[in-house]
Amino acid sequence: MGPLTTRETYLTVCKTSVFFPGDGFTVYDCNGQLVFRVDSYGGPEIQKEEIVLMDAAGHCLLTVRRKRPSLHHRWEGYLGERNEGSKPTFSVKRSSIIGGSGVTVEMYNDQGEEYQIEGSFRQRSCTFYGVGNGRREVVAEIRRKVDASTNVVLGKDVFLLSLKSGFDAAFAMGLVLVLDQIDGGDDDGGMFSDHVTAGVEVYPATDEKQQNS
């Protein structure tokens, strides 16, 4: 699906768009280089049916598409650009119809491989677990980010996506796009915050370079 990380990697994810604030995404590595981007044109209030993840040059890496009808808010992921007849490689759905906050990811090409996402994407505090074949291990995390120069916790439109060694970065970002559609409400009303919600972990911005040096 994309290049696998060879060591623990930290990506900075920013919700932004030149058309509508908070409608697209840009993703940077620890050196500030653009890695992925998502451009949307319908406005943040429009429920997306299909979202395309691109690399820095604008090449389509994967497409996530909402499956209808679906009580579980099911989305399906496709390699590259989705065309008629394309077969999905994974699906994402809520673990429960009512009151459940967990998300389950099923891989179509490997029936023994599955992922579970637990936590609150709305609070930017999620853990991705690889499960199946008798294992349960952390493969990625979403956390709040701290500006090292001011020691201020950045708003929820800027957050960290940390990837364990061997996990596919494009796949992880595809899951972030689905989480944003399923549970991406913005309830803090601003780009910066000087407090942290109780129980939510934050990462200093300097952790990225220290961890990757």
LINLINRA-V533378 format. One record per backbone hydrogen bond with DSSP energy under -1.0 kcal/mol. NH is the residue of the N-H (numbers start at 0). CO is the residue of the C=O. If there is no record, write none. Layout:
NH_CO / NH_CO
//
This chain:
4_166 / 8_162 / 10_160 / 11_27 / 12_158 / 13_25 / 14_156 / 15_23 / 22_19 / 24_37 / 25_13 / 26_35 / 27_11 / 28_32 / 31_28 / 34_26 / 35_26 / 36_53 / 37_24 / 45_42 / 50_63 / 52_61 / 53_36 / 54_58 / 57_54 / 60_52 / 61_52 / 62_77 / 63_50 / 64_75 / 65_48 / 66_73 / 74_91 / 75_64 / 76_89 / 77_62 / 79_60 / 85_82 / 88_76 / 89_76 / 90_105 / 91_74 / 92_103 / 93_71 / 94_101 / 102_116 / 103_92 / 104_114 / 105_90 / 106_112 / 107_88 / 112_109 / 113_130 / 114_104 / 115_128 / 116_102 / 117_126 / 119_124 / 123_120 / 124_119 / 125_141 / 126_117 / 127_139 / 128_115 / 129_136 / 130_113 / 131_134 / 134_131 / 136_129 / 138_127 / 139_127 / 140_161 / 141_125 / 142_159 / 143_200 / 145_202 / 146_151 / 150_146 / 153_144 / 154_190 / 157_154 / 158_12 / 159_142 / 160_10 / 161_140 / 162_8 / 163_138 / 165_4 / 166_163 / 168_2 / 171_167 / 172_168 / 173_169 / 174_170 / 175_171 / 176_172 / 177_173 / 178_174 / 179_175 / 180_176 / 181_177 / 182_178 / 192_152 / 199_196 / 202_143 / 204_145 / 206_203 / 207_204 / 209_205 / 210_206 / 211_207
//
